[in-house]
Amino acid sequence: MFTRTRYQNGSLRVKKRGNGSKVWEFRYYEPLSDGNGRGLRAVTVGSLQDYPTEAAARKSDAVQAIILRINAEHTLGPITASTVAALIARYESEELTARYSTRESYKSYLDNYIRPRWGEVPIASVRAMAVEDWLKRLTLAPKTRGHIRSLMSTLFKCAQRWELVEANPMQLVRVKNVSKRLERPSVLTAEEFHRLLPNIREPYRTMVLIAGCLGLRASEIVGLQWRDFDFEKSTLLVQRGVVHGRVDDVKTEYSRDIVPIAPELAKELLAYRERCYPTKDGWLFANPATEKPYHQEEIQKKHIRRAAKAAGIKSKVGWKTFRHSFRSWLDQTEAPIGVQRELMRHASIQTTMNVYGRAMTDSKRQAHSNVVQMVLKVESKETAAPSSAEKQEPHVNVV
């Protein structure tokens, strides 16, 4: 006869470590891997300094996440009072993406916005309109509020799968103007880019040159290794990114791709290889002190923006400026939109058109001028002097 397992609250005790410090230990039962019975497990929650009382330790995210997991079969009763903080803790331990840059972004949203506002709220008590009103009041860009809403939706999808809730309230939450930018991205003219380069010293000059000629993301540029290049075939395989010194995968599966290298750019890169700092891993842009890739944020602040100011460029210039400029320069060359998408390595052509689709001011002016000239030429024909046939038309007297 099947016997339902009792709901577990687990137990907490203070344990003394070898160094004399005291920590809270949470103990609970978990099914054995062979399916024969259950075994006692123990997990260190935190120190007495972190959690002065047993009640505080029990409310910790670590304990609440374990309680959610070990009581997965209980869809009713005490588990329905579990908090969003417990849901977040289990999500972080079991579901959070392994890609560093994405993980850090999600953790920032969780720690700075979602957990402070919703952490103590029972999962079953979260309502769509309350979340929507809260998002409206956040002084953030619409796109950022959209990201927070999407992350909360992911949390509640997990809650559904773990049978903590029946419906996902985030499906009803709206964020207006989620694709609207507060600032239009800066785009350089080719002439401005030419003025910028002489004001940047190596190795940052070559980094900026790659950004302008290939439209790579900053993380992809600092993550380049010489083995990624095939100079005989004039190609580059983009296959990794580096964020905050951590080697990671590229942003999307479409970002991992082979891009062409023009002979002029290949010549610049081969010349740079002769004078760059060599490392055993073959990094193009390694800090001599660490032999690891540079951090792109510092390069943007200390070198790119200072160079832009020295070049007399008034717009705010950063790594994304070069990617947006690359897209606009492709537009100037009248490259087909499908080719532009492939060179930008976008998953969707809508991203190429909508996010990176701002044409250069000079291009717009020239296009406008071409249309006006065409219209005026048509108009001049229509208003031209009468033809000889029209001049010979007989005059009729009116009686």
KEKEFI-184360 format. One record per residue (C-alpha): residue number from 0; residue in one letter; z, y negated, x. Coordinates in steps of 0.001 Angstrom, whole numbers, plus 500000, padded with zeros to 6 digits. Last residue first. Example, Ala and Ser with C-alpha at 12.3 -4.5 7.8 and 13.67 -1.06 7.14 Angstrom:
% residues 2
+-------+------+--------+--------+--------+
: marza : doza :      Z :      Y :      X :
+-------+------+--------+--------+--------+
:     1 :    s : 507140 : 501060 : 513670 :
:     0 :    a : 507800 : 504500 : 512300 :
+-------+------+--------+--------+--------+
***
This chain:
% residues 399
+-------+------+--------+--------+--------+
: marza : doza :      Z :      Y :      X :
+-------+------+--------+--------+--------+
:   398 :    v : 419796 : 415890 : 479160 :
:   397 :    v : 421097 : 417689 : 482232 :
:   396 :    n : 418616 : 417731 : 485062 :
:   395 :    v : 418329 : 420958 : 487003 :
:   394 :    h : 418024 : 420809 : 490794 :
:   393 :    p : 416124 : 423656 : 492392 :
:   392 :    e : 417929 : 425843 : 495043 :
:   391 :    q : 416306 : 425079 : 498417 :
:   390 :    k : 419627 : 424160 : 500128 :
:   389 :    e : 421216 : 427492 : 499047 :
:   388 :    a : 418330 : 429340 : 500628 :
:   387 :    s : 418772 : 427320 : 503830 :
:   386 :    s : 422444 : 428444 : 503983 :
:   385 :    p : 425283 : 426182 : 502996 :
:   384 :    a : 427581 : 424999 : 505864 :
:   383 :    a : 430505 : 427333 : 506764 :
:   382 :    t : 433614 : 427671 : 504596 :
:   381 :    e : 433450 : 431477 : 504284 :
:   380 :    k : 432524 : 431874 : 507932 :
:   379 :    s : 435387 : 429617 : 509018 :
:   378 :    e : 437829 : 431656 : 506899 :
:   377 :    v : 436821 : 434872 : 508606 :
:   376 :    k : 437300 : 433247 : 512007 :
:   375 :    l : 440639 : 431828 : 510911 :
:   374 :    v : 441846 : 435264 : 509822 :
:   373 :    m : 440866 : 436886 : 513110 :
:   372 :    q : 442462 : 434117 : 515130 :
:   371 :    v : 445650 : 434392 : 513093 :
:   370 :    v : 445776 : 438173 : 513532 :
:   369 :    n : 445300 : 437939 : 517313 :
:   368 :    s : 447949 : 435224 : 517571 :
:   367 :    h : 450484 : 437372 : 515724 :
:   366 :    a : 449810 : 440263 : 518064 :
:   365 :    q : 450167 : 437950 : 521058 :
:   364 :    r : 453458 : 436521 : 519778 :
:   363 :    k : 454802 : 439987 : 519001 :
:   362 :    s : 453880 : 441184 : 522476 :
:   361 :    d : 455474 : 438124 : 524053 :
:   360 :    t : 458715 : 438778 : 522124 :
:   359 :    m : 458753 : 442371 : 523276 :
:   358 :    a : 458800 : 445045 : 520547 :
:   357 :    r : 462045 : 446387 : 519105 :
:   356 :    g : 461556 : 450068 : 518384 :
:   355 :    y : 464376 : 451631 : 520359 :
:   354 :    v : 466720 : 452425 : 517483 :
:   353 :    n : 464163 : 452542 : 514677 :
:   352 :    m : 460930 : 453834 : 516190 :
:   351 :    t : 462183 : 456150 : 518914 :
:   350 :    t : 465083 : 457315 : 516760 :
:   349 :    q : 462694 : 457963 : 513869 :
:   348 :    i : 460576 : 460136 : 516211 :
:   347 :    s : 463469 : 462570 : 516252 :
:   346 :    a : 464858 : 464678 : 519072 :
:   345 :    h : 464245 : 461902 : 521578 :
:   344 :    r : 463150 : 462577 : 525133 :
:   343 :    m : 462123 : 458928 : 525745 :
:   342 :    l : 458910 : 460201 : 527349 :
:   341 :    e : 458421 : 462635 : 524473 :
:   340 :    r : 459077 : 459993 : 521812 :
:   339 :    q : 456700 : 457559 : 523526 :
:   338 :    v : 453974 : 460219 : 523580 :
:   337 :    g : 454376 : 460683 : 519829 :
:   336 :    i : 454308 : 456919 : 519312 :
:   335 :    p : 450920 : 456677 : 521006 :
:   334 :    a : 451013 : 454464 : 524150 :
:   333 :    e : 449752 : 450955 : 523386 :
:   332 :    t : 450673 : 449778 : 526911 :
:   331 :    q : 452934 : 447173 : 525314 :
:   330 :    d : 454729 : 449866 : 523323 :
:   329 :    l : 455513 : 451742 : 526520 :
:   328 :    w : 456937 : 448478 : 527831 :
:   327 :    s : 459134 : 448282 : 524745 :
:   326 :    r : 460512 : 451791 : 525312 :
:   325 :    f : 461205 : 451030 : 528962 :
:   324 :    s : 462961 : 447805 : 527955 :
:   323 :    h : 465294 : 449687 : 525607 :
:   322 :    r : 466131 : 452130 : 528409 :
:   321 :    f : 466579 : 449291 : 530897 :
:   320 :    t : 468878 : 447333 : 528605 :
:   319 :    k : 470979 : 450460 : 528037 :
:   318 :    w : 472183 : 450261 : 531648 :
:   317 :    g : 473342 : 446687 : 531260 :
:   316 :    v : 471940 : 443146 : 531040 :
:   315 :    k : 473336 : 440399 : 528808 :
:   314 :    s : 470572 : 437831 : 528287 :
:   313 :    k : 470365 : 434720 : 530445 :
:   312 :    i : 468361 : 436112 : 533353 :
:   311 :    g : 468485 : 433605 : 536216 :
:   310 :    a : 467947 : 436219 : 538913 :
:   309 :    a : 471452 : 435613 : 540291 :
:   308 :    k : 472877 : 436243 : 536815 :
:   307 :    a : 470915 : 439465 : 536510 :
:   306 :    a : 472110 : 440546 : 539947 :
:   305 :    r : 475732 : 439944 : 538946 :
:   304 :    r : 475196 : 441973 : 535799 :
:   303 :    i : 473664 : 444888 : 537681 :
:   302 :    h : 476045 : 444953 : 540648 :
:   301 :    k : 479735 : 444712 : 539829 :
:   300 :    k : 479803 : 445405 : 536095 :
:   299 :    q : 476934 : 447859 : 535741 :
:   298 :    i : 477801 : 449644 : 538961 :
:   297 :    e : 481432 : 449927 : 537884 :
:   296 :    e : 480439 : 451569 : 534606 :
:   295 :    q : 478044 : 454003 : 536321 :
:   294 :    h : 480739 : 455816 : 538279 :
:   293 :    y : 479192 : 456988 : 541549 :
:   292 :    p : 478284 : 460608 : 542200 :
:   291 :    k : 480475 : 462659 : 544573 :
:   290 :    e : 480473 : 462681 : 548382 :
:   289 :    t : 483978 : 461172 : 548080 :
:   288 :    a : 483969 : 458266 : 550554 :
:   287 :    p : 480185 : 458285 : 550955 :
:   286 :    n : 479775 : 457712 : 547188 :
:   285 :    a : 476796 : 459799 : 546151 :
:   284 :    f : 473557 : 458598 : 544578 :
:   283 :    l : 470749 : 461076 : 545137 :
:   282 :    w : 473095 : 464061 : 545105 :
:   281 :    g : 471905 : 466935 : 547321 :
:   280 :    d : 474891 : 469215 : 546877 :
:   279 :    k : 475578 : 469286 : 550642 :
:   278 :    t : 475469 : 465489 : 550729 :
:   277 :    p : 473143 : 463013 : 552452 :
:   276 :    y : 473638 : 459215 : 552206 :
:   275 :    c : 470233 : 457669 : 551489 :
:   274 :    r : 467853 : 456470 : 554235 :
:   273 :    e : 465026 : 459021 : 554293 :
:   272 :    r : 465479 : 459853 : 550613 :
:   271 :    y : 464804 : 456196 : 549730 :
:   270 :    a : 461327 : 456393 : 551230 :
:   269 :    l : 460642 : 459548 : 549228 :
:   268 :    l : 461850 : 457794 : 546077 :
:   267 :    e : 459659 : 454715 : 546578 :
:   266 :    k : 456575 : 456862 : 547241 :
:   265 :    a : 457315 : 458973 : 544142 :
:   264 :    l : 457484 : 455773 : 542084 :
:   263 :    e : 454005 : 454706 : 543203 :
:   262 :    p : 452641 : 458232 : 542711 :
:   261 :    a : 453849 : 458328 : 539073 :
:   260 :    i : 456575 : 460863 : 538279 :
:   259 :    p : 456127 : 462786 : 535045 :
:   258 :    v : 459091 : 463973 : 532939 :
:   257 :    i : 460339 : 467533 : 532504 :
:   256 :    d : 462937 : 468042 : 529790 :
:   255 :    r : 466601 : 468438 : 528995 :
:   254 :    s : 467078 : 465441 : 526697 :
:   253 :    y : 465682 : 467470 : 523790 :
:   252 :    e : 468641 : 469856 : 524015 :
:   251 :    t : 470919 : 466857 : 523561 :
:   250 :    k : 473144 : 464618 : 525726 :
:   249 :    v : 472587 : 466410 : 529029 :
:   248 :    d : 475209 : 468868 : 530241 :
:   247 :    d : 478169 : 467731 : 532279 :
:   246 :    v : 479263 : 466953 : 535822 :
:   245 :    r : 482468 : 464929 : 535797 :
:   244 :    g : 482660 : 461788 : 537930 :
:   243 :    h : 483441 : 459514 : 534998 :
:   242 :    v : 480314 : 460821 : 533256 :
:   241 :    v : 477651 : 462820 : 535116 :
:   240 :    g : 474585 : 464116 : 533304 :
:   239 :    r : 472489 : 467214 : 533750 :
:   238 :    q : 469028 : 468744 : 533365 :
:   237 :    v : 466306 : 466129 : 533766 :
:   236 :    l : 463468 : 467973 : 535521 :
:   235 :    l : 461304 : 465521 : 537481 :
:   234 :    t : 457564 : 465882 : 538050 :
:   233 :    s : 454880 : 464873 : 540555 :
:   232 :    k : 453621 : 468468 : 541015 :
:   231 :    e : 453992 : 468298 : 544782 :
:   230 :    f : 456966 : 465962 : 544444 :
:   229 :    d : 458941 : 468499 : 542447 :
:   228 :    f : 462221 : 466709 : 541806 :
:   227 :    d : 465405 : 468238 : 540365 :
:   226 :    r : 466207 : 469697 : 543815 :
:   225 :    w : 466899 : 466158 : 545001 :
:   224 :    q : 469882 : 465859 : 542669 :
:   223 :    l : 470237 : 463422 : 539771 :
:   222 :    g : 473578 : 463042 : 537981 :
:   221 :    v : 473891 : 459299 : 538611 :
:   220 :    i : 470568 : 458858 : 536800 :
:   219 :    e : 471387 : 461190 : 533910 :
:   218 :    s : 474680 : 459433 : 533168 :
:   217 :    a : 472872 : 456071 : 533191 :
:   216 :    r : 470284 : 457252 : 530663 :
:   215 :    l : 466714 : 457676 : 531903 :
:   214 :    g : 464015 : 455184 : 530917 :
:   213 :    l : 461609 : 456465 : 533570 :
:   212 :    c : 460345 : 453369 : 535391 :
:   211 :    g : 463130 : 450936 : 534509 :
:   210 :    a : 466011 : 453360 : 534928 :
:   209 :    i : 464479 : 454808 : 538093 :
:   208 :    l : 464199 : 451291 : 539580 :
:   207 :    v : 467789 : 450556 : 538522 :
:   206 :    m : 469023 : 453595 : 540446 :
:   205 :    t : 466800 : 452656 : 543394 :
:   204 :    r : 468372 : 449188 : 543503 :
:   203 :    y : 471871 : 450637 : 543202 :
:   202 :    p : 471583 : 452589 : 546456 :
:   201 :    e : 470860 : 450042 : 547769 :
:   200 :    r : 471292 : 446332 : 547202 :
:   199 :    i : 470458 : 444504 : 543988 :
:   198 :    n : 469104 : 440931 : 543961 :
:   197 :    p : 465588 : 441986 : 544950 :
:   196 :    l : 465366 : 444122 : 541764 :
:   195 :    l : 466183 : 441447 : 539164 :
:   194 :    r : 463174 : 439190 : 539656 :
:   193 :    h : 460760 : 442100 : 539087 :
:   192 :    f : 462717 : 443089 : 535957 :
:   191 :    e : 462385 : 439528 : 534662 :
:   190 :    e : 458613 : 439673 : 535190 :
:   189 :    a : 458370 : 442994 : 533362 :
:   188 :    t : 460110 : 441377 : 530406 :
:   187 :    l : 463627 : 442483 : 529697 :
:   186 :    v : 465052 : 443726 : 526400 :
:   185 :    s : 468595 : 443051 : 525218 :
:   184 :    p : 469835 : 445030 : 522229 :
:   183 :    r : 470315 : 443071 : 518999 :
:   182 :    e : 474011 : 442612 : 518374 :
:   181 :    l : 476008 : 443638 : 515317 :
:   180 :    r : 473642 : 446573 : 514822 :
:   179 :    k : 473066 : 448023 : 511356 :
:   178 :    s : 472709 : 451807 : 511111 :
:   177 :    v : 475985 : 452248 : 509224 :
:   176 :    n : 475119 : 449342 : 506952 :
:   175 :    k : 477620 : 450580 : 504368 :
:   174 :    v : 480023 : 453415 : 505083 :
:   173 :    r : 480441 : 455749 : 502132 :
:   172 :    v : 483117 : 458385 : 501502 :
:   171 :    l : 482256 : 460971 : 498831 :
:   170 :    q : 481497 : 463816 : 501252 :
:   169 :    m : 484681 : 462859 : 503108 :
:   168 :    p : 486760 : 464468 : 500350 :
:   167 :    n : 485768 : 467959 : 501565 :
:   166 :    a : 486628 : 470398 : 498805 :
:   165 :    e : 488785 : 473535 : 498541 :
:   164 :    v : 491443 : 472621 : 501056 :
:   163 :    l : 493480 : 474633 : 503573 :
:   162 :    e : 491110 : 477585 : 503481 :
:   161 :    w : 490540 : 477655 : 507268 :
:   160 :    r : 486841 : 477070 : 506576 :
:   159 :    q : 487720 : 474203 : 504259 :
:   158 :    a : 490072 : 472658 : 506824 :
:   157 :    c : 487314 : 472973 : 509425 :
:   156 :    k : 484987 : 471089 : 507100 :
:   155 :    f : 487851 : 468623 : 506704 :
:   154 :    l : 487914 : 467865 : 510417 :
:   153 :    t : 484122 : 467558 : 510545 :
:   152 :    s : 484231 : 465001 : 507716 :
:   151 :    m : 486859 : 463072 : 509642 :
:   150 :    l : 484494 : 463039 : 512624 :
:   149 :    s : 481650 : 461772 : 510447 :
:   148 :    r : 483833 : 458965 : 509029 :
:   147 :    i : 484825 : 457925 : 512549 :
:   146 :    h : 481179 : 457883 : 513643 :
:   145 :    g : 480225 : 455778 : 510624 :
:   144 :    r : 482975 : 453304 : 511469 :
:   143 :    t : 481415 : 453061 : 514929 :
:   142 :    k : 477967 : 452400 : 513441 :
:   141 :    p : 479373 : 449747 : 511120 :
:   140 :    a : 480819 : 447895 : 514134 :
:   139 :    l : 484595 : 447762 : 514142 :
:   138 :    t : 487245 : 445534 : 512620 :
:   137 :    l : 488603 : 448341 : 510437 :
:   136 :    r : 489193 : 447105 : 506891 :
:   135 :    k : 486162 : 448852 : 505412 :
:   134 :    l : 487244 : 452153 : 506980 :
:   133 :    w : 490602 : 451948 : 505218 :
:   132 :    d : 488949 : 451300 : 501850 :
:   131 :    e : 486686 : 454340 : 502354 :
:   130 :    v : 489615 : 456546 : 503375 :
:   129 :    a : 491616 : 455545 : 500295 :
:   128 :    m : 488513 : 456054 : 498146 :
:   127 :    a : 488011 : 459611 : 499414 :
:   126 :    r : 491560 : 460834 : 498948 :
:   125 :    v : 493807 : 462592 : 501473 :
:   124 :    s : 496732 : 464257 : 499670 :
:   123 :    a : 495766 : 467896 : 500347 :
:   122 :    i : 495963 : 467337 : 504097 :
:   121 :    p : 499487 : 465938 : 503870 :
:   120 :    v : 499658 : 462421 : 505367 :
:   119 :    e : 501657 : 462059 : 508608 :
:   118 :    g : 498596 : 461867 : 510859 :
:   117 :    w : 496479 : 459672 : 508566 :
:   116 :    r : 496715 : 456158 : 510008 :
:   115 :    p : 497860 : 456755 : 513611 :
:   114 :    r : 495919 : 460077 : 513824 :
:   113 :    i : 492574 : 458713 : 512624 :
:   112 :    y : 492317 : 455442 : 514558 :
:   111 :    n : 493328 : 455305 : 518217 :
:   110 :    d : 494094 : 458942 : 519014 :
:   109 :    l : 491395 : 460615 : 516901 :
:   108 :    y : 488659 : 458073 : 517653 :
:   107 :    s : 489449 : 458202 : 521382 :
:   106 :    k : 489592 : 461993 : 521289 :
:   105 :    y : 486115 : 462052 : 519769 :
:   104 :    s : 484708 : 459821 : 522527 :
:   103 :    e : 486406 : 461895 : 525215 :
:   102 :    r : 484944 : 465080 : 523753 :
:   101 :    t : 481466 : 463584 : 523566 :
:   100 :    s : 481588 : 462502 : 527223 :
:    99 :    y : 483039 : 465822 : 528386 :
:    98 :    r : 480839 : 468314 : 526537 :
:    97 :    a : 483187 : 471147 : 525486 :
:    96 :    t : 483227 : 470182 : 521831 :
:    95 :    l : 486554 : 470279 : 519978 :
:    94 :    e : 486878 : 473425 : 517863 :
:    93 :    e : 489901 : 475514 : 518791 :
:    92 :    s : 492614 : 473415 : 520466 :
:    91 :    e : 491432 : 470001 : 519282 :
:    90 :    y : 490792 : 471245 : 515722 :
:    89 :    r : 494236 : 472846 : 515614 :
:    88 :    a : 495864 : 469586 : 516675 :
:    87 :    i : 493771 : 467525 : 514254 :
:    86 :    l : 494786 : 469761 : 511326 :
:    85 :    a : 498432 : 469460 : 512342 :
:    84 :    a : 498086 : 465672 : 512476 :
:    83 :    v : 496403 : 465777 : 509041 :
:    82 :    t : 499632 : 467200 : 507709 :
:    81 :    s : 500608 : 470596 : 506333 :
:    80 :    a : 502006 : 470384 : 502808 :
:    79 :    t : 499538 : 472979 : 501514 :
:    78 :    i : 500983 : 475394 : 504088 :
:    77 :    p : 504312 : 475496 : 502267 :
:    76 :    g : 502928 : 477359 : 499240 :
:    75 :    l : 499323 : 478237 : 498651 :
:    74 :    t : 496349 : 479156 : 500821 :
:    73 :    h : 498392 : 481564 : 502933 :
:    72 :    e : 495955 : 483760 : 504861 :
:    71 :    a : 495755 : 481274 : 507751 :
:    70 :    n : 499517 : 481349 : 508301 :
:    69 :    i : 499318 : 482010 : 512064 :
:    68 :    r : 496722 : 479261 : 512492 :
:    67 :    l : 498372 : 476474 : 510506 :
:    66 :    i : 501745 : 477186 : 512093 :
:    65 :    i : 500149 : 477059 : 515545 :
:    64 :    a : 498644 : 473626 : 514848 :
:    63 :    q : 501987 : 472337 : 513518 :
:    62 :    v : 503771 : 473446 : 516674 :
:    61 :    a : 501312 : 471755 : 519016 :
:    60 :    d : 501061 : 468592 : 516910 :
:    59 :    s : 504794 : 468027 : 517103 :
:    58 :    k : 506738 : 467976 : 513836 :
:    57 :    r : 508801 : 470989 : 514926 :
:    56 :    a : 509713 : 469239 : 518170 :
:    55 :    a : 510956 : 466186 : 516273 :
:    54 :    a : 513076 : 468362 : 513972 :
:    53 :    e : 514492 : 470205 : 516997 :
:    52 :    t : 515680 : 466899 : 518424 :
:    51 :    p : 515044 : 464784 : 521526 :
:    50 :    y : 511294 : 465603 : 521614 :
:    49 :    d : 509522 : 464151 : 524651 :
:    48 :    q : 512732 : 463888 : 526690 :
:    47 :    l : 513744 : 467345 : 525583 :
:    46 :    s : 510492 : 468526 : 527136 :
:    45 :    g : 507393 : 469815 : 525402 :
:    44 :    v : 505987 : 472604 : 523269 :
:    43 :    t : 506186 : 475642 : 525539 :
:    42 :    v : 504684 : 478625 : 523711 :
:    41 :    a : 506267 : 481993 : 522989 :
:    40 :    r : 504703 : 485038 : 521330 :
:    39 :    l : 506351 : 488052 : 519720 :
:    38 :    g : 504024 : 490935 : 518906 :
:    37 :    r : 502726 : 492280 : 515633 :
:    36 :    g : 501736 : 495703 : 514393 :
:    35 :    n : 498871 : 497943 : 515384 :
:    34 :    g : 495717 : 495830 : 515159 :
:    33 :    d : 494657 : 496610 : 518715 :
:    32 :    s : 494821 : 492903 : 519657 :
:    31 :    l : 498384 : 492602 : 518392 :
:    30 :    p : 499027 : 490486 : 515304 :
:    29 :    e : 501078 : 487321 : 516016 :
:    28 :    y : 504770 : 486609 : 515677 :
:    27 :    y : 506364 : 483257 : 516501 :
:    26 :    r : 508376 : 481478 : 519165 :
:    25 :    f : 508290 : 477764 : 520029 :
:    24 :    e : 509920 : 476798 : 523332 :
:    23 :    w : 511383 : 473325 : 523815 :
:    22 :    v : 511926 : 472282 : 527394 :
:    21 :    k : 514836 : 471673 : 529756 :
:    20 :    s : 514505 : 470622 : 533378 :
:    19 :    g : 516515 : 472363 : 536098 :
:    18 :    n : 513611 : 473096 : 538436 :
:    17 :    g : 513658 : 476765 : 537421 :
:    16 :    r : 513206 : 475909 : 533764 :
:    15 :    k : 515856 : 475855 : 531057 :
:    14 :    k : 514757 : 476830 : 527561 :
:    13 :    v : 515747 : 475079 : 524335 :
:    12 :    r : 514897 : 477036 : 521212 :
:    11 :    l : 512464 : 476741 : 518342 :
:    10 :    s : 511635 : 479282 : 515657 :
:     9 :    g : 508552 : 480237 : 513677 :
:     8 :    n : 507835 : 478898 : 510203 :
:     7 :    q : 505995 : 482044 : 509166 :
:     6 :    y : 504818 : 482853 : 505644 :
:     5 :    r : 505424 : 486519 : 505001 :
:     4 :    t : 502652 : 489022 : 505525 :
:     3 :    r : 501363 : 490515 : 502278 :
:     2 :    t : 501965 : 494245 : 502041 :
:     1 :    f : 499032 : 496548 : 501312 :
:     0 :    m : 500000 : 500000 : 500000 :
+-------+------+--------+--------+--------+
***
